[in-house]
């Protein structure tokens, strides 16, 4: 009668090694798939409009996020100052039509069409971003602004646009710095700076708005400045991760084999024995004799 042979420890070591290897390979594959999928997730082309949203903070209150119209948003890899020249152009058109000798019916019918055309034309320089007065905002409150870019993937810190405690000598302007690598946005920062002197003539209306504390909405000048960085090749990164996985996997396999060398030898002897007795059982029989 031969007692049932207990499971060899080598089988446990082998199953454990297979479990560790399968888990490691799964992690490597997941990382590779994520990197490959992210390559085209936020791909932009030059001139594409990026999603932008804003929220305000005042008197220990915060508003919800409000989306900013596309004509006020940054355009991919395009440096721009959101200007007010279009309003000046619209006033010139209105003045021109008010002094035309033509009939009032023609003037009243053609003027709205031209105003709509110039208001929606993307080739005309754009106005400054309008800031509506938040509900509950009172005189003497600080007004802080935060921006979110690319469907809220990037956020800025809170920027104080209006100092309610003391009147500011300078007019605020938001300087937005964006960094892109290839077709992706990699960085988004913004800060409030004094409006440069060379912008004073162009943004006279915005200056008047901020000098008058009771005037709302206020036109906030925003400058978008882009910086290009070297593109990191994702395919090379995936290849490096795969190679690293192969090396680490081979190391783990060698480590497992070295630890279970004795169990493997016993397992091979058990299989190759003719009478079906294990090496340990044969040793016990010899001792008994």
WOCOR-V666705 format. One record per backbone hydrogen bond with DSSP energy under -0.5 kcal/mol. NH is the residue of the N-H (numbers start at 1). CO is the residue of the C=O. Records with the same first field share a line. If there is no record, write none. Layout:
BEGIN
NH=CO + CO
END
This chain:
BEGIN
3=1
11=8
12=8
13=9
14=10
15=11
16=12
17=13
18=14
19=15
20=16
21=17
22=18
23=19
24=20
25=21
26=22
27=23
28=24
29=25
30=26
31=27
32=28
33=29
34=30
35=31
36=32
37=33
38=34
39=35 + 36
40=37
42=38
43=40
44=183
47=76
48=45
50=74
53=148
54=66
55=146
57=144
58=61
61=58
63=56
66=54
68=52
72=69
73=70
75=78
76=48
78=75
79=77
80=224
82=80 + 222
83=81
87=84
88=84
89=85
90=86
91=87
92=88
93=89
94=90
95=91
96=92
97=93
98=94
99=95 + 96
100=97
107=103
108=104
109=105
110=106
111=107
112=108
113=109
114=110
115=111
116=112
117=113
118=114
119=115
120=116
121=117
124=121
129=220
131=218
132=130
137=134
141=138
143=162
144=57 + 142
145=159
146=55
148=53
149=154
150=51
153=149 + 150
154=149
156=147
159=145
161=143 + 159
162=143
164=162
173=193
174=221
175=173 + 191
176=174 + 223
177=175 + 189
178=176 + 225
179=187
180=227
181=184
184=181
186=179
187=179
189=177
191=175
193=173 + 191
195=171
199=196
200=197
203=199
204=201
207=203
208=204
209=205
210=206
211=207
212=208
213=211
215=212
216=214
217=131
218=131
220=129 + 218
221=172 + 219
223=174
224=80 + 222
225=176 + 223
227=178
229=180
233=231
237=233
238=234
239=235
240=236
241=237
242=238
243=239
244=240
245=241
246=242
247=243
248=244
249=245
250=246
251=247
252=248
253=249
254=250
255=251
256=252
257=253
258=254
259=255
260=256
261=258
264=260
265=261
266=262
267=263
268=264
269=265
270=266
271=267
272=268
273=269
282=278
283=279
284=280
285=281
286=282
287=283
288=284
289=285
END
